[in-house]
Amino acid sequence: MGRDTMRINHPVTDREYEIRDDQNLISRTDAKGCITYASPTFCEVSGYSREELIGSPHNLIRHPDMPEAAFANLWQTIEAGEIWSGVVKNRRKNGDFYWVHAHVVPILENGEMRGYTSVRVKPVPGACERAEAIYARLREGRTRGIRLDRGRIVSTGPLSRMVRLLPSGLGGALFAMALVAIGVIAASDFIGWQGRLAGAVAILAMAFAGGRRFDTAVARVRHFSMQVAAGNLAASPPPARRDGMREVIDAMAIMQCSLANISGDIHRTLDVVERGTLDLERDNRNLAERAQQQSTSLQQTAASMEELTTTVQQNAASTEQAENEARRVRDAVGRSGHDVGQLVESIRHIASSAGKMTEAIEAIEALAFQTNLLALNASVEAARAGVHGRGFAVVAQEVRRLAESSATSADRVRELIDRTQDDIETGETRIGQLAENNRGVVEAVNGIDQLIREMAIASREQAIGLEQINQAVVAMDNATRQSAERVSNSAALGELLAEQVERLTVAISALRQAGEGKERVSREQRFRGAAREVSQLDDYESLRLENEPV
């Protein structure tokens, strides 16, 4: 139902979507026919989202089977300030169709139409079939004998036109009573025909005028009640005389005032909730950002702790290797000390053997001395013997030379043995010093081994401590992430609350009060800045109008 030219929407199917008895489809448009409000049920039945409907022309849901004459009559009716009510076939987003009984009420401000409210309900049984047959005739141009009057299908015959001139409702009942009175007067014999005619004309005129006046008053009350039902709380109640109709208008005005007060209270409450929601959303967003920053810092700390733990574990492994190497050095030094001890013992044996060799040399020297004395004595005796002792003298001389040579060799051997003994003593002293130093090395190696062992134990304990710290940091990171998730969930709930408040604002905007349009638009814009997406309240209870016959 847009005001632009006839729109043909495709594709279409032959599948019907039947709305339920408890479903009320409510929408509101501006003066150009663009949708400004769509109820959740309207979105559900049409298949479009609220975002797709808001701002779109209402003829987005027009079905090709609807004749152009129906919508021309609709705009003609609401522009005249009248209510249009009729059966309409609409198209869903997927091409299916659904039937509704639409009540289209123009929203009037200072006598000018600012848009319209459309309330659609399930048609009464048989209404769809009759409307479909009539709409087919209108599409084919076979309009003889029928026309649309404010959405209703009426006959154009002379009798029908005359019947429509007569009062309806209570006015029609008064007119019927007047006809009965005329019949009674006509049957009276005590009044002349001129009197009977004058009385009949007077009664007929009074009944016709009273019926018309009553129908006009009812029409005004109906128009006012439909404006209130459509949410136009700024509509002015019609004037009426002090009678039963006035009481009805006063009751409607009181209801209008009550709805306006309720709407104002809701708007003020929404302002408070809006401010609180925006503050909550802002605080949650800041808290979420800080939690995210803390989580990032903890992740970096956890990574650093993990690297440090790895380094300490590597140091512990290296310390264990150093401990093993120190143990091997200690064992090697111990074996070296043992070998040095054996070497000292061997040198001592050599020194002892050298002493024995000295004794042997002394014995050889003594023997050489004695031999030299014997050779000297032999030479003396050979000299005494004269010629006979010359051979013996030669032998004695050779023996003396041999003894002297033996003594000389013994002296040399003694000298060598003395030097050897000196060297042995020096070597023994140095080997003793080496053994002493070796014992110091063994003690130092043992100290290093003990220190390395203590370092290894400390490294293992440090690795265990760092692992525990790393686990604690990871646990803190997990807790921070969970806190961030909870904060994000809280922020999401805040945004959802903001969206719900916006939806309630949009829903309550169906109740229009004088001078609050700009304020409502401002609030809706603020809510759009606070929420990511906008949908409809599922529990919104719309206004409901009873089905009217076609």
Residue, then its C-alpha position, 0 to 999 in steps of 0.5 A: m500500500g504505497r502511494d507510488t504507481m502500481r507495483i508488480n512484485h514477483p515471483v509469486t507462488d500458489r502457496e497460502y500462508e494462513i494467519r492465526d486468529d490471535q495474530n494482529l499485523i500492525s504497521r504505520t507509514d508517513a504521508k508518502g506511504c513509506i513504512t515507519y513502524a512494523s510490528p513483530t507479527f507483521c515481520e513474521v507473517s510477511g517474511y521480511s525483517r524489520e530493517e527491510l521494512i522500515g523506510s520501504p514503501h508499503n506496496l513492497i508486500r502488494h500481490p499482483d492479484m490485487p486490482e489497482a482500483a482497490f488501492a486507488n480507492l484506499w488513497q482516495t478514502i484516507e486522503a478524505g480523512e475516512i477509514w478504509s476497511g477491506v479484505v486484501k491479498n498480500r505477498r510474502k517475501n518468498g512469493d507465498f500469499y496471505w489474506v488479511h482484513a485491513h483497517v487503514v486509519p489516516i493519521l490526521e494533524n490539524g486536518e492534514m494526513r501525516g500518514y496512516t496506521s494499518v491494522r490487519v487481522k484474519p478475515v472471517p470465513g468466506a470473505c476471501e473467496r468473495a473478495e477474490a471473485i470481485y477482484a478478478r472482475l475488477r482486474e478484467g475491467r468488468t466493473r458493471g454493477i459493483r464498486l468499492d466504497r471505503g474498501r467495501i464492495v457495494s452494488t451500484g443498482p438503483l435500489s442499492r443507491m436508494v437504500r444507502l440514502l436511508p439511515s442505518g443502525l439506530g437511525g434506520a430503526l427510528f425511520a422504520m418506526a416513523l413509517v409504522a406511525i405513518g401507517v397508523i395515521a393513514a388508517s385513522d378515520f377521524i383525520g382528513w386526508q390532508g391532515r394524514l398527509a401532513g402528519a406523515v410528511a412531518i413524521l417522515a421528515m423528523a425521523f429522516a433528520g433524526g436518523r441522519r443526525f444520529d448517524t453523523a454523530v455515530a460516524r464522528v464517534r467512530h472516526f475519533s475512536m479509530q484515531v485513538a485505536a490507531g495510536n493518534l493520541a493527539a486527535s481532538p474529540p468531536p463536539a456533541r450534545r449532552d446526551g448518551m453520545r456525549e458520555v461515550i465521547d467523554a469516556m473515549a477522551i478519558m481513555q485517550c488521556s490515560l493512554a497519553n499519560i501511560s505513554g508519557d510515563i513509559h517515555r520518561t522511564l525509557d529515558v532513565v533506562e536509556r541513560g543507565t543502559l548507555d552508562l552500563e554499556r560504556d563501563n562494560r566496554n571499558l572494563a572489557e578493554r582493560a580485561q583484554q589488555q590484562s589478558t594480553s599482558l598475562q599472555q606475554t608474561a606467560a610466554s616469557m615465563e615459558e621461555l625462562t622455564t625452558t632456559v632454566q631447564q636447559n641450565a639444569a640439564s647443563t649443570e647435570q652434565a657438568e656434574n657428571e664431567a666433574r665426577r669423571v675429572r675427580d675419578a681421573v684425578g684420584r687415579s692420577g694420585h694413585d699412580v703418583g703414589q706408585l711412582v714415588e714407591s718405585i723411585r724409593h725402590i730405585a733409591s734403595s737399589a742405588g744404595k746397594m749399588t754404592e755398596a757394591i762399588e765400594a766392595i769393588e774399590a776395596l778389591a781393586f785396592q787389594t789387587n793393586l797392593l798384591a800387584l805391587n808386592a808381586s813387582v817387588e818380589a819379581a825385582r828380587a828374583g832378577v832374570h827369573g822374575r821378569g815374566f812375573a813382573v810383567v804380569a804383576q804390572e798388568v794386574r796393577r794396571l787392571a786394578e787401577s782401571s777398575a778403581t777408576s771405573a768404580d770412581r766413575v760409577r760412584e760418581l754416576i750413582d751419586r748424581t743418580q741418587d741426587d736426581i732420585e732425591t730431587g725427583e722424589t721431592r718433586i713427585g711428593q710435591l706433585a702428590e701434594n698438589n694432586r691431593g689439592v686438586v682432588e679436594a678442589v674437584n670435590g668442592i666443585d662437584q659439590l657446588i655443581r651438585e648444589m647448583a643442579i639441585a637449585s636449578r631443578e627446584q628453580a625449574i619446578g618453581l618457575e613451572q608453578i609460576n607459569q601455571a599460576v600465570v596461565a590460570m590467571d590468564n584463563a581467569t582473566r579471559q573468563s572475566a573478559e568473556r563475562v564482561s563481554n557477555s554483560a556488555a552484550l546483555g547491555e546492548l540487548l537491553a538497549e535494543q529492547v528499550e529501542r524496540l519498546t520505544v519504537a512500539i510505544s511510538a505507535l501512540r502518537q502525542a502532540g509535540e513529541g515527534k522530534e524527541r522520539v526520533s532523537r531517542e531512536q537515533r541514540f539507541r541506534g548508536a548504542a545497539r548493533e542490530v534492531s529487531q522487535l519485542d516478542d511480547y508486544e501486544s498490539l491493538r486489535l480491531e474486530n473483523e468487519p464484514v466485507 
